[in-house]
Amino acid sequence: MSDFTPFPETRWTALRALKSDDNATRQLGWDVVARLYWHPVVSYVCVKWNLSEHDAQDTAQNFFTFALERDTLAKYEPGKARFRSFLRVCLDRFLINEHHARSAQKRGGGRVESIETAGADGTPLDPVDPEKLDDLFEREWRRSLFEAAVSEVETSCATDTQKLQFALFRRYDIDRGSDDRLTYDDLAREFNLSVTSVTNHLHAVRTRVRLALLEQLRAITASEQEFLEESQALFGARPAQR
Amino acid sequence: MRLGDDALLRLTTALDEPDLSGTRYRLIGPLGQGGMGNVYVAEDTVLLRNVALKVLRVQDSTGELAARLESEARVAAALEHPGIIPIHDLGILPDGRVFYVSKLVQGIRLDEYAARTESLADKLRVFIKICEAVAYAHSRKVLHRDLKPANIMVGEFGEVLILDWGTAREQQADASHTAGHGTHGYMPPEQERGEALDARADIFALGATLREFVTLRSMPKPLASIITKAMHHDKSGRYDSALALSDDVARFIDGEPVAAHRETPLEMLVRQVNKHRFILIILLTYMLIRLIFFLALKR
């Protein structure tokens, strides 16, 4: 069992919390959803609407505010679709309405251009491949999930040993970019440890990050089945090319 | 903290890798993935040999998946037969995931073997070995319930190994274990309906496997009848054992009449001619030579 469970109950999920009558619980659910979907939404808006990151963040902020005020995401029905797909539909509708409102404002209620053919400023926009948009949203969602899990573990590192473990993990798994030459031997020399200690420390942090990640995933899936499917998509060993 | 693409990719792999510290195994690399677990190649550092290590992908909250993986290992471990994958070990990783270790199978999947093999007789001999392994499991009251070419490996010398006993159950098990398991196209109607199963459920899957396995343009009638009988929609119409099925296939290879097909006199004649064609050719050649000599002498 993870030491890093941020929620009051094991079976607590943010999606259930969104439907709660209790304001505090609902707010907790909102915080989780907004935290995990903030970057995916910003990136998606950025690419789909050809906006600068700053404008995309404003739009994302407006979307989350709108969704919170209208309780839009609480209308999600598990079993009909994945929450991620539902959120995308809500976001697309919001973007279209926003665009229509802006266009109407600019043209004094005249003709409205399609969001697919015009940017936020009304300039023609090259249509973006829907598959690329799907991939982008999925990738950013995964990234958010991993980032949240890593941050959670980092925050929880209290002892010197845990801090050392996390420093090793950060050096080897996060900060080295595309450098594939770094070995456990290098790390052992750099941190003045034995290779066995490096191996054990890295495994210890990875196990904690993995558990934190799965807790995050559990919190934003509506059922055990969805959780298992999502975890299969998230992980899943791929055989080496032979 | 923002993660770059490289870090994301590295973490996806690193977090999924089983932590084998404290075990006798050393991870070598991923091999594949099944319905509930990932399979890796690992080195047994005590016996100095490579093994297959199957790890539960994710611990479910009910523990059902862990129980299924344990059951898969225990069921297969109880079946000691050359045609059934040997299990070496069962344990729990530091992160709580169940794993088991089995022989690292060197070979190809049955469907790949079928695609590479031309000789129908060779294919059918391999099929007989599969039937014998299944018959052994049935004799131990174990049903596989998910037999299909993807779950059968063929080795370099034509040896077979049946894998993936994850859905296997004892024959007396109640029907509640049946629902939701198996593969469409290989499972019999009673399994699709979630009813209690007996050995004839696996017979149906063997029939479906044979049908896919032989893939002939023109299927000989007796072989087609064997498949039809094995895959009869009503289980009472199927072979009552895997050995009965393999016996019929063996009779077909030997050119004997098969139980699944009542042949016409013409079919019997063709079969006999086919079976004894070499003797017939020698006999006919001898008679032709005698005739030529006779005609030559008469002149």
Interface residues (C-beta under 8 A of the other chain):
Chain A: M1 T10 R11 R139 R142 R143 F146 E147 V150 S151 E154 D173 I174 D175 R176 G177 S178 T199 N200 H203 R206 T207 V209 R210 L211 L213 L214 R218 E224 F227 L228 S231 Q232 L234 F235 G236 A237 R238 P239 A240
Chain B: M1 R2 L3 G4 D6 A7 L8 R10 L11 T12 A14 L15 D16 E17 D19 S21 G29 P30 L31 G32 Q33 N38 V39 Y40 R57 V58 Q59 D60 S61 T62 L65 P94 D95 G96
